[in-house]
Structure formats: C-alpha cells, structure tokens
Amino acid sequence: MSQVLAKTEYTQRHNKAAVYPHWKICKEYKSKTANKWYEHQPDTVTEKKRDITILWEMHIQNDREIKANRPDIVIKNKTTKECILTDMVIPSERNTSVKVTENCRNTKTWR
C-alpha cells in the first residue's frame, strides 16, 4: 500500500512542478494561459497558429525502442521541422545522484 501511495505522491509532485515550464512555454508562444502559473491546466495539445504545437505528457511514436518515450513537454515547430523534448525528474534527495546519472546515460541527440 505504501509503495502505491508513494508513487501517486511522486506523480502529483512531478506534475505540479512540470506545470510551470509548460506555462512559461505557452506564454512565450503567446498561447492562451492562466494569469498565474499555479492556476494553469495544461491541455494535451496546444496549437499556436499552424506552425507550433505544444504537447503535454504525450506518447512519442518512434522507430527505435526507447524506454522513456513520453516526455513531459514537446514543442513541435513545423516550419523548421524541429522538436524540443523536455523531461523533468523530481527525485527524493537520496536518489538525486542516481537520477542525474540515469538521465545523462539515456540522453541522446536525435537529428
């Protein structure tokens, strides 16, 4: 029971923290947002005109097996044909060094 509770608490804490960068990105691209970041409710898909799409917690389809294929935020620029993937980790203090090492090992540049 405690493991299930810990997992849901982690997810809630993670999502609350990830809302702020999503809100800032939406403001940068002049998408409709709440006035205060803590009132922001991210939509799964936010489109700004026809060239920018901001995705929240969306599964990314790819041709290679990647464990973490659901980044927190994806910004798709259809004009430049580029994507920016943003993924956050909110570990407990004792797991910080483990998560940093894990993320560095799993991070690759895709072109």
SEVEX-995328 format. One record per atom (N, C-alpha, C, CB): residue in three letters; y, x, z negated. Coordinates in steps of 0.001 Angstrom, whole numbers, padded with zeros to 6 digits, always signed. Each point is the difference from the previous one (the first is absolute). Glycine has a CB too. Example, Ala and Ser with C-alpha at 12.3 -4.5 7.8 and 13.67 -1.06 7.14 Angstrom:
REM SEVEX-995328
Ala-005690+013190-007800/Ala+001190-000890+000000/Ala+001200+000900+000000/Ala-001173-001892-001246/Ser+002223+001542+001966/Ser+001190+000820-000060/Ser+001090-000770-000730/Ser-000628+001184+002145/
REM end
This chain:
REM SEVEX-995328
Met-001201+000826+000000/Met+001201-000826+000000/Met+001254+000862+000000/Met-001250-001797-001207/Ser+001262+002851+000392/Ser+001195+000842-000091/Ser+000278+000726+001311/Ser-000430+000286-002440/Gln-000626+000088+003207/Gln+000209+000670+001284/Gln+000666-000941+000999/Gln-002002+001453-000435/Val+001594-002721+000443/Val+000599-000988+000897/Val+001454-000223-000365/Val-002226-001106+000314/Leu+002518+000974-001582/Leu+001371-000188-000460/Leu+000857+001211+000347/Leu-000829-001466-001858/Ala+000297+002672+001639/Ala+000746+001222+000312/Ala+000321+000068+001488/Ala-001118+001177-001917/Lys+000161-001572+002754/Lys+000217+000036+001449/Lys+001096-000982+000411/Lys-002404+000660+000339/Thr+002421-001861-000887/Thr+001032-000969+000364/Thr+001358+000431-000530/Thr-001714-001821-000004/Glu+001747+002422-001188/Glu+001262+000508-000535/Glu+000534+001129+000870/Glu-000715-000644-002318/Tyr-000173+001529+002773/Tyr+000408+001084+000895/Tyr+000589-000570+001280/Tyr-001782+001490-000955/Thr+001103-002468+001556/Thr+000468-000602+001249/Thr+001350-000667-000181/Thr-002364-000346+000696/Gln+002552-000377-001779/Gln+001289-000646-000253/Gln+001105+001034-000177/Gln-001190-001930-001065/Arg+000910+002985+000317/Arg+000991+001058-000226/Arg+000335+000704+001313/Arg-000856+000318-002351/His-000167-000046+003145/His+000187+000637+001311/His+000858-000865+000911/His-002214+001139-000247/Asn+001887-002425+000347/Asn+000744-000893+000894/Asn+001446-000180-000441/Asn-002128-001175+000513/Lys+002374+001125-001823/Lys+001381-000101-000487/Lys+000793+001235+000397/Lys-000765-001416-001928/Ala+000142+002588+001847/Ala+000687+001239+000373/Ala+000211+000090+001512/Ala-001007+001124-002002/Ala+000064-001595+002796/Ala+000093+000095+001457/Ala+001009-000983+000589/Ala-002370+000744+000029/Val+002756-001756-000791/Val+000982-000971+000490/Val+001353+000670+000249/Val-001195-001826-001253/Tyr+001572+002774+000393/Tyr+001313+000640+000149/Tyr+000160+000725+001340/Tyr+000063+000258-002475/Pro-000995+000637+002876/Pro+000179+000629+001315/Pro-000032-001008+001149/Pro-001043+002054-000931/His+000236-003108+000805/His-000023-001031+001048/His+001360-000671+000107/His-002453-000383-000396/Trp+003042+000058-000735/Trp+001330-000626-000028/Trp+001036+000919+000638/Trp-000623-001260-002089/Lys+000589+002573+001741/Lys+000944+000971+000561/Lys-000173+000125+001511/Lys-000012+001246-002176/Ile-001228-001249+002642/Ile-000267+000096+001439/Ile+000531-001237+000708/Ile-002047+001405-000436/Cys+001804-002574-000125/Cys+000507-001242+000607/Cys+001529+000018+000063/Cys-002016-001255-000865/Lys+002656+001731-000188/Lys+001465+000098-000005/Lys+000475+000995+001060/Lys+000038-000570-002458/Glu-000738+001678+002607/Glu+000359+001023+000994/Glu-000037-000575+001414/Glu-000916+001784-001516/Tyr-000090-002609+001789/Tyr-000135-000616+001323/Tyr+000693-001359+000078/Tyr-002164+001204+000276/Lys+002937-001538-001308/Lys+000792-001227-000054/Lys-000847-001266+000160/Lys+001908+001301+000911/Ser-003086-001269-001533/Ser-000843-001198-000047/Ser+000423-000830-001205/Ser-001948+001203+001125/Lys+001622-002464-001098/Lys+000358-000895-001101/Lys-000788+000380-001247/Lys+000524-001860+001628/Thr+000206+002089-002733/Thr-000629+000368-001272/Thr+000724-000697-001149/Thr-000708+002241+000948/Ala+000106-002177-002112/Ala+000662-000486-001210/Ala+001137+000966-000343/Ala-002153-001095-000854/Asn+003120+000629+000088/Asn+001121+000857-000389/Asn-000423+001129-000930/Asn+001496-001955+000263/Lys-002474+001699-001110/Lys-000479+000996-000953/Lys-001456+000345+000330/Lys+001589-000866-001799/Trp-001928+002150+001680/Trp-001330+000438+000412/Trp-001100-000680-000791/Trp+000978+002174+000646/Tyr-000753-002449-001919/Tyr-001047-000589-000831/Tyr-000204-001492+000281/Tyr+000539+001695-001746/Glu+000311-002287+002568/Glu-000194-001386+000445/Glu-000634-000059+001395/Glu+001978-000688-001390/His-002139+001842+002008/His-000527+000088+001369/His-001487-000364+000038/His+001699+001785+000531/Gln-002061-002649+000393/Gln-001388-000383+000228/Gln-000368+000433+001423/Gln+000153-001985-001630/Pro-000862+003103+001798/Pro-000296+000501+001345/Pro-000860-000968+000803/Pro+000162+002312-000891/Asp+000246-002532+002131/Asp-000834-000741+000943/Asp-001019+000971+000580/Asp+001880-001638+000553/Thr-003027+001133-000151/Thr-001015+000855+000602/Thr+000537+000661+001258/Thr-001800-001465-000938/Val+002540+000696+001751/Val+000599+000528+001227/Val+001473-000378+000027/Val-002207-000161+001240/Thr+003071+001163-001073/Thr+001438-000219+000134/Thr+000418+000614+001324/Thr+000390+000007-002530/Glu+000179-000809+003405/Glu+000434+000521+001292/Glu+001510+000015+000078/Glu-002093-000845+001068/Lys+002623+001935-000575/Lys+001431+000135+000225/Lys+000184+000152+001497/Lys+000432+001065-002290/Lys+000109-002111+002882/Lys+000123-000093+001460/Lys-001390+000154+000594/Lys+002374+000934-000022/Arg-002481-000236+001125/Arg-001327+000170+000612/Arg-000504+001430-000090/Arg+000541-001858+001542/Asp+000263+002760-002101/Asp-000414+001398+000018/Asp-000547+000534-001322/Asp+001690+000295+001729/Ile-001347-000905-002868/Ile-000455+000485-001306/Ile-000843-001069-000697/Ile+002052+001466-000191/Thr-003208-001047-000298/Thr-000858-000881-000799/Thr-000346+000738-001290/Thr-000959-001152+002081/Ile+001120+000470-003197/Ile-000332+000569-001305/Ile-001199-000772-000546/Ile+002427+000707-000447/Leu-003495+000008+000175/Leu-001235-000612-000494/Leu-000184+000332-001472/Leu-001039+000147+002292/Trp+000561-001115-003055/Trp-000240+000162-001440/Trp-001470-000229-000281/Trp+002348-000749-000555/Glu-003021+001789+000028/Glu-001398-000116-000421/Glu-000899-000538+001120/Glu+000797-000370-002341/Met-000657+000931+003527/Met-000788-000449+001158/Met-001073+001028+000340/Met+001989-001271+000889/His-003175+000786-000561/His-001096+000845+000469/His+000390+000596+001345/His-001721-001404-001233/Ile+001524+002700+001413/Ile+000340+000677+001244/Ile-001279+000235+000797/Ile+002019+001106-001073/Gln-002077-001659+002259/Gln-001152+000177+000893/Gln+000111+001368+000662/Gln-000183-002510+000416/Asn-000884+003297-000467/Asn+000014+001306+000647/Asn-001377+000326+000536/Asn+001845+000764-001509/Asp-001919+000320+002291/Asp-001271+000352+000618/Asp-000789+001033-000796/Asp+001028-000519+002182/Arg-000493+000969-003317/Arg-000685+000940-000880/Arg-000201-000641-001367/Arg+000997+001964+001240/Glu-002021-001524-001936/Glu-000214-000517-001354/Glu+000962+000686-000962/Glu-002433-000471+000509/Ile+003274-000322-001127/Ile+000949+000498-000985/Ile-000161-000873-001231/Ile+001646+000855+001775/Lys-001864-000229-002927/Lys-000200-000767-001228/Lys+001209-000865-000327/Lys-001505+001800-000835/Ala+002670-001203+000877/Ala+001223-000715-000368/Ala+000685-000508+001274/Ala+000280+001431-002094/Asn-000761-002548+002625/Asn+000585-000539+001228/Asn+000856-001240-000273/Asn-001958+000898+001272/Arg+002480-000968-002492/Arg+000873-001104-000368/Arg+001211+000552-000766/Arg-001981-001607-000089/Pro+002901+002243+000820/Pro+001173+000552-000672/Pro+000883-001108-000563/Pro-000079+001982+001526/Asp+000940-001619-002479/Asp+000877-000989-000614/Asp+001021-000537+000999/Asp-000307+001142-002203/Ile+000946-000252+002943/Ile+001045-000402+000936/Ile-000190+000762+001314/Ile+001608-000498-001912/Val-001496-000213+003017/Val-000022+000621+001321/Val+001252-000463+000746/Val-002567+000093+000047/Ile+003290+000863+000516/Ile+001148-000336+000843/Ile-000388+000358+001420/Ile+001703+000398-001873/Lys-001782-001402+002724/Lys-000349+000208+001404/Lys+001272-000081+000835/Lys-002325-000967-000351/Asn+002618+002028+001099/Asn+001130+000007+000914/Asn-000573-000068+001409/Asn+001482+001342-001608/Lys-001343-002491+002247/Lys-000590-000200+001327/Lys+000773+000734+001083/Lys-000833-002214-000753/Thr+002105+002511+000509/Thr+000812+000714+000987/Thr-000449+001458+000103/Thr+001949-001533-000476/Thr-002073+002194-000671/Thr-000405+001410-000007/Thr-001515+000176-000072/Thr+002163+000540-001096/Lys-002882-001650+000905/Lys-001461+000003-000118/Lys-000463+000896-001151/Lys-000177-000431+002470/Glu+000851+000273-003614/Glu-000339+000751-001201/Glu-000266-000955-001154/Glu+001389+001940+000791/Cys-002229-001487-001716/Cys-000263-000738-001230/Cys+000221+000930-001179/Cys-001664-001513+001164/Ile+002269+000974-002198/Ile+000146+000727-001251/Ile-000860-000718-001022/Ile+002363+000805+000561/Leu-003314-000083-001131/Leu-000907-000565-001002/Leu+000444+000462-001377/Leu-001921-000047+001649/Thr+002038-000894-002578/Thr+000399+000310-001369/Thr-001072-000525-000941/Thr+002467-000088+000601/Asp-002973+000974-001438/Asp-001016-000402-000956/Asp+000364+000603-001349/Asp-001789-000155+001806/Met+001754-000658-002839/Met+000358+000437-001341/Met-001226+000058-000893/Met+002276-000985+000290/Val-002247+001911-001228/Val-001034+000091-001018/Val+000704-000042-001346/Val-001576+001344+001509/Ile+001122-002208-002395/Ile+000548-000112-001346/Ile-001134+000282-000987/Ile+001773-001704+000741/Pro-002102+002993-000939/Pro-001105+000317-000914/Pro+000459+000007-001444/Pro-001072+001345+001795/Ser+000106-001392-002680/Ser+000336+000221-001405/Ser+000312+001490-000144/Ser-001492-001941-000828/Glu+002128+002329-000255/Glu+000422+001391-000173/Glu-001165+000987+000101/Glu+001852-000822-001439/Arg-002984+000450+000910/Arg-001123+000936-000001/Arg-000602+000184+001394/Arg-000470-000665-002357/Asn+000720-000269+003284/Asn-000555+000093+001347/Asn+001003+000515+001032/Asn-001511-001861-000603/Thr+002702+002240+000211/Thr+001040+000376+000949/Thr-000427+001166+000883/Thr+001700-000812-001621/Ser-002167+001905+001037/Ser-000365+001169+000803/Ser-001167-000301+000928/Ser+000817+001477-001834/Val-001749-002304+001396/Val-001134-000391+000845/Val+000500-000779+001214/Val-001520-000070-002018/Lys+002435-000884+001815/Lys+000508-000814+001100/Lys+000845+000825+000968/Lys-000027-001990-001511/Val+000814+002927+001011/Val+000806+000857+000880/Val-000922+000807+000900/Val+001844+000140-001727/Thr-002871+000465+001162/Thr-000959+000788+000774/Thr-000721-000876+001020/Thr-000296+001552-001952/Glu-000124-002736+001536/Glu-000707-000927+000885/Glu+000882-000417+001171/Glu-001343-000823-001951/Asn+002600+000484+001688/Asn+000914-000412+001069/Asn+000292+001139+000959/Asn+001010-001661-001547/Cys-000825+002865+001030/Cys+000255+001148+000874/Cys-001196+000276+000905/Cys+001524+000972-001738/Arg-002713-001118+001207/Arg-001202+000220+000772/Arg-000185-001060+001095/Arg-001015+001075-002015/Asn+001417-002318+001726/Asn-000202-001095+000941/Asn+001160-000196+000969/Asn-001393-001070-001721/Thr+002518+001758+001513/Thr+001158-000185+000858/Thr-000147+000844+001256/Thr+001441-000484-002001/Lys-001253-000165+003137/Lys-000058+000680+001299/Lys+001142-000524+000848/Lys-002526+000301-000134/Thr+002947+000506+001052/Thr+001037-000436+000948/Thr-000698-000504+001248/Thr+001703+001668-000903/Trp-001433-002877+001285/Trp-000603-000615+001191/Trp+001066-000124+001061/Trp-001691-001270-001385/Arg+001421+001725+002537/Arg+000945-000115+001127/Arg-000701-000595+001177/Arg+001305+001958-000799/
REM end
